[in-house]
Amino acid sequence: MKICLVISTLQSGGAERVATTLANHWVQKGWCVTVVTFASVGGDFYTLGQGVRRVSLNCIGESAGPVAGLKNNLMRVFAVRRALMAEMPDVALGFMPSMNVICGLACLGTGICAVGSEHTHPPMVPLAQPWRSLRRLIYPRLAAVSALTESSAAWVRENTGAKHVPIMPNPIPYPLPDGEPTVHPNTVLENLGGDRTLLAVGRLAHLKGFDRLLDAFARLRERYPEWRMVILGEGPLRGELSEQSRRLELDGHVAMPGAVGNIGAWYNAADVYVMTSQFEGFGNTLAEALSYGVPSVAVDCETGPREILRQEVDGLLVAQDNPQALVDGLGRLMGDPELRARCARRATEVRQRFAVERIAGQWEALFAELLESAKREENG
């Protein structure tokens, strides 16, 4: 099989991790794999394995206005088309809506099977009007558009005209590969009080709900003085969250060391994982934490955590927009070693549920089906 993965960047993010994981898996199987990005290699957070061909178009950036945006995106379509025509893969797989559209446009008339993939719950990340119109035009012409959950798949079917919308959960590799930057847990934890660690991971942005996590931890700290908290990630709310932590008198109990590449070491150092997002497409970090045997608390988003975390089996789901429920859920796990141990024993079952081989196999079966269907149509 010859395949091209088309994605804007390989910077830190869920879709980027999935693209890297699939590319590395397929090249190990002997496939011819190319990853096409708008961004340069210098901005990569994830590492492609030996044998994966990388094409950097170096055409990422903001446009000065609508006219410039139209011109730049047309240039990107033609750049992707040239890259695909040079490779002539059996399948071109786009990641995220705008790249799905660009990939679909680039493949028109080439004979290349174009497939799109959604990596959020689409109504929670609305597109600008021009992209909505283009999505409605191009998605019906794609051979398939995957979604992470049944709720997201239903939305895609009803709102985009896509004809074939298979559900493809994200693959979760275990153990996670190490990358840069390396930040050893002990160098951070030794500066905090306590000997039990509550861990959260994500972009420091409003949608991740770290403000309400800080509020909840502040309410629990005196009751559970042996606990400290680490939030890994970077983003625009660093200043606000740091100020909130100081205001809540959490200095010496909470650390935010930034994004790390050795995330597996941090899961190994954690006693409980917590996800407080307002919404998730899937929830990669939750699944990753469970794969390391970390009992978890997650806010019950419309999609994502409920497809991953099994209530009272490997952790606790708590109601959205309910501060007391979050405090109660965290308090239960933080205060009950037996519950933590019981959940930890079952948590690692996620390794089989979302194993790379299993999810990649679902993609492989889809590609075979689509190519066989195209062949039948060609032969009349």
C-alpha positions in Angstrom: 0.0 0.0 0.0 1.2 3.5 -0.8 -0.4 6.2 1.3 0.0 10.0 1.9 -1.0 11.6 5.2 -1.9 15.3 4.7 -1.8 17.4 7.9 -1.0 21.1 8.6 1.8 20.5 11.1 3.4 17.9 13.4 3.4 20.3 16.4 2.0 19.1 19.7 -1.6 18.0 19.4 -4.0 15.0 19.2 -4.4 14.8 15.5 -0.6 15.2 15.0 0.1 12.4 17.4 -2.4 10.1 15.6 -0.8 10.9 12.2 2.7 10.2 13.5 1.5 7.0 15.2 -0.2 5.6 12.1 2.6 6.7 9.7 5.2 5.0 11.9 3.1 1.8 12.2 2.4 1.5 8.5 6.0 2.1 7.4 7.0 -0.7 9.8 4.5 -3.0 8.0 6.4 -2.2 4.7 4.0 0.4 3.3 5.3 3.3 1.4 4.3 6.2 3.6 4.6 10.0 2.9 3.6 12.7 5.3 2.8 16.1 3.7 2.7 19.2 5.9 2.3 22.9 5.4 4.8 23.6 8.2 8.5 23.0 8.1 10.3 20.2 9.9 11.8 22.6 12.4 8.5 23.1 14.1 7.9 19.3 14.7 7.0 18.0 18.2 6.5 14.4 17.1 9.2 12.2 15.4 8.5 10.2 12.3 10.2 6.9 12.0 12.9 5.9 9.6 11.5 5.2 6.2 8.6 7.7 6.4 9.0 10.2 3.6 8.4 13.8 4.7 7.3 16.6 2.3 7.2 20.1 3.9 5.4 22.6 1.7 6.5 25.6 3.9 3.2 27.4 3.2 1.7 27.8 6.7 0.8 31.3 8.0 -2.0 33.8 8.6 -3.5 35.7 5.7 -3.9 39.5 5.7 -7.6 39.4 4.6 -10.2 37.4 2.7 -8.7 38.0 -0.7 -5.2 37.1 0.5 -6.7 34.0 2.3 -8.4 32.8 -0.9 -5.1 33.3 -2.9 -3.0 31.5 -0.2 -5.4 28.6 0.1 -5.5 28.1 -3.7 -1.7 28.0 -3.6 -1.9 25.4 -0.9 -4.3 23.3 -2.9 -2.0 23.3 -5.9 1.0 22.6 -3.7 -0.7 19.6 -2.1 -1.8 18.5 -5.6 1.8 18.6 -6.9 3.0 16.7 -3.9 0.4 14.0 -4.4 1.0 13.8 -8.1 4.7 13.2 -7.4 3.9 10.4 -5.0 0.7 9.0 -6.7 -0.4 7.1 -3.5 -3.3 4.7 -3.4 -4.9 6.7 -0.7 -4.5 10.3 0.5 -5.7 10.7 4.1 -6.4 14.3 5.4 -6.4 15.3 9.1 -8.9 17.9 10.3 -11.6 19.8 8.3 -9.6 22.3 6.4 -7.0 19.7 5.4 -9.7 17.3 4.4 -11.1 19.9 2.1 -7.7 20.8 0.6 -6.8 17.2 0.2 -10.2 16.5 -1.5 -9.7 19.4 -3.9 -6.1 18.4 -4.6 -7.2 14.9 -5.5 -9.9 15.8 -8.0 -9.3 14.2 -11.3 -6.2 12.4 -10.2 -7.6 8.9 -9.5 -6.3 9.1 -5.9 -8.7 7.8 -3.3 -9.2 10.8 -0.9 -10.3 10.2 2.7 -10.9 12.7 5.4 -10.7 12.4 9.2 -12.3 14.4 12.0 -10.4 14.7 15.2 -12.8 16.9 17.3 -16.5 16.9 17.9 -17.3 19.2 14.9 -20.1 21.4 16.4 -17.8 22.4 19.2 -15.2 23.8 16.8 -17.3 25.7 14.2 -15.6 26.6 11.0 -15.7 30.1 9.3 -18.4 30.4 6.7 -16.1 29.9 3.6 -14.8 26.6 5.1 -18.3 25.4 6.0 -19.4 25.9 2.4 -16.3 24.2 1.0 -16.8 21.3 3.5 -20.4 20.9 2.3 -19.1 20.8 -1.3 -16.2 18.5 -0.9 -17.1 16.0 1.9 -19.7 14.2 -0.4 -16.9 13.7 -2.9 -14.5 12.1 -0.4 -14.5 8.3 -0.4 -15.0 8.4 3.4 -14.8 10.8 6.3 -14.0 9.2 9.7 -15.3 10.4 13.1 -14.0 9.5 16.6 -17.4 8.7 18.1 -21.0 7.8 17.1 -22.2 11.3 18.1 -19.6 13.0 16.0 -20.4 10.6 13.1 -24.1 11.4 13.3 -23.3 15.1 13.1 -21.0 14.7 10.1 -23.6 12.7 8.2 -26.4 15.2 8.9 -24.4 18.4 8.4 -21.8 17.8 5.7 -23.4 15.4 3.2 -20.6 12.9 3.7 -21.7 9.5 2.4 -19.5 7.1 4.3 -18.6 8.0 7.9 -16.9 5.2 9.7 -16.0 5.5 13.4 -12.3 5.4 14.0 -11.1 5.9 17.6 -7.6 7.2 18.1 -4.8 4.6 18.5 -3.0 4.8 21.8 0.6 3.5 21.6 2.0 1.9 24.7 4.6 2.7 25.9 4.6 6.2 24.5 7.7 7.2 22.6 10.0 9.8 24.3 10.7 13.1 22.7 11.9 16.6 23.5 11.8 18.5 25.8 12.7 16.0 28.5 11.6 17.1 32.0 12.2 14.5 34.7 9.3 14.3 37.2 11.6 14.3 40.2 13.1 17.6 39.3 9.6 19.2 39.7 8.0 17.0 42.3 10.8 17.4 44.8 9.9 21.1 45.0 6.3 20.4 46.0 4.9 19.3 49.3 3.3 15.9 49.6 4.0 12.5 48.2 0.9 11.8 46.1 0.6 13.3 42.6 -2.5 14.5 40.8 -1.7 15.0 37.1 -3.5 16.9 34.3 -2.2 17.3 30.7 -3.4 19.7 28.0 -3.1 23.0 26.3 -3.4 25.9 28.7 -6.6 27.1 27.1 -10.1 27.8 28.3 -11.6 24.7 26.8 -9.4 22.4 29.0 -11.0 23.7 32.2 -7.9 24.0 34.3 -9.3 27.1 36.1 -12.0 24.9 37.6 -9.4 22.2 38.4 -7.4 24.7 40.4 -10.5 25.7 42.3 -11.4 22.1 43.0 -7.8 21.3 44.2 -7.8 24.3 46.5 -10.9 23.0 48.2 -9.3 19.6 48.7 -5.8 20.5 49.7 -6.2 20.9 53.4 -8.3 17.7 53.6 -5.6 15.8 51.6 -2.2 17.5 52.5 -0.2 14.6 51.1 -1.3 15.5 47.5 0.3 17.8 45.0 -0.8 18.7 41.5 1.1 19.1 38.2 -0.5 20.5 35.0 1.6 19.7 31.9 1.2 21.8 28.8 1.6 25.3 27.4 -0.8 27.9 26.1 -2.3 31.4 26.3 -3.7 31.1 29.8 -0.4 30.4 31.5 -0.4 33.8 33.1 -4.0 33.7 34.3 -3.7 30.2 35.7 -0.5 31.1 37.5 -2.2 34.1 39.0 -5.2 32.0 40.0 -2.8 29.5 41.7 -1.2 32.2 43.7 -4.5 33.7 44.7 -5.7 30.3 45.9 -2.5 30.0 47.9 -1.4 26.9 46.0 2.3 27.9 45.6 4.4 25.0 46.7 1.5 22.6 45.9 0.9 23.1 42.2 3.5 23.1 39.3 3.0 23.9 35.6 6.4 23.0 34.0 5.2 23.3 30.4 5.0 20.8 27.6 7.1 17.7 27.9 8.2 15.1 25.5 8.7 12.3 28.0 5.0 12.1 29.0 5.2 8.4 29.8 7.5 9.1 32.7 4.9 11.5 34.1 2.1 9.0 33.9 4.4 6.6 35.7 4.8 9.2 38.5 1.1 10.0 38.8 -1.3 8.5 41.4 -4.4 10.0 39.8 -5.1 11.6 36.4 -7.8 14.2 35.9 -9.4 15.7 32.8 -11.6 18.7 33.2 -12.3 19.7 29.5 -15.4 21.5 28.4 -15.3 19.3 25.4 -13.1 16.6 23.8 -13.2 14.9 20.4 -11.8 11.8 22.0 -9.4 12.4 24.9 -6.0 11.0 24.0 -4.4 11.9 27.3 -7.1 10.2 29.3 -6.6 7.0 27.4 -2.8 7.4 27.7 -3.0 7.8 31.5 -5.2 4.7 31.8 -2.8 2.7 29.6 -0.1 3.4 32.3 -2.5 2.2 35.0 -3.4 5.6 36.4 -6.9 5.7 37.9 -8.7 8.8 36.5 -11.4 11.3 37.0 -12.9 12.9 33.9 -15.7 15.4 33.3 -18.4 13.8 31.2 -18.1 15.8 28.0 -20.6 15.3 25.2 -18.1 13.0 23.4 -14.8 11.5 24.3 -14.3 10.5 28.0 -17.4 8.4 28.2 -16.1 6.2 25.3 -12.9 5.7 27.1 -13.3 5.7 30.9 -15.6 3.0 32.4 -17.5 4.3 35.4 -16.4 2.7 38.7 -14.1 0.3 36.7 -11.0 2.3 35.9 -12.1 5.7 37.2 -14.9 8.2 37.7 -17.0 10.3 35.3 -18.4 13.5 36.9 -21.0 15.8 35.6 -20.1 18.7 33.4 -20.4 22.2 34.8 -20.8 20.9 38.4 -17.9 22.1 40.6 -19.1 20.0 43.6 -19.2 16.8 41.5 -15.6 17.4 40.4 -14.5 18.0 44.0 -16.4 14.8 45.2 -15.0 12.7 42.4 -11.4 13.8 43.0 -11.9 13.4 46.8 -13.1 9.8 46.4 -10.0 8.7 44.5 -7.6 10.9 46.5 -8.9 9.6 49.8 -9.4 5.9 49.0 -6.2 3.9 48.3 -8.2 0.7 47.8 -10.4 2.3 45.1 -7.3 3.7 43.4 -5.7 0.2 43.4 -8.8 -1.5 42.1 -9.2 1.1 39.2 -5.5 0.9 38.4 -5.7 -2.9 37.9 -8.5 -2.5 35.3 -7.2 0.7 33.7 -4.5 -1.0 31.6 -7.2 -2.9 29.6 -7.4 0.2 27.5 -4.2 -0.9 25.9 -6.1 -3.6 24.0 -9.2 -1.6 23.4 -7.3 1.2 21.5 -4.1 -0.7 20.5 -2.3 0.7 17.5 -2.5 -2.6 15.7 -6.3 -2.8 16.3 -7.1 0.8 15.2 -4.6 0.7 12.3 -6.3 -2.6 11.2 -9.6 -0.8 11.0 -8.1 1.8 8.8 -6.5 -0.9 6.6 -9.8 -2.7 6.2 -11.5 0.6 5.2 -8.8 1.4 2.6 -9.1 -2.1 1.1 -12.9 -1.7 0.9 -12.7 1.7 -0.7 -10.1 0.7 -3.3 -12.0 -2.4 -4.2 -15.2 -0.4 -4.6 -13.3 2.1 -6.8 -11.9 -0.8 -8.9 -15.4 -2.2 -9.4 -16.7 1.1 -10.5 -13.8 1.6 -13.0 -14.4 -1.8 -14.5 -18.1 -1.0 -14.9 
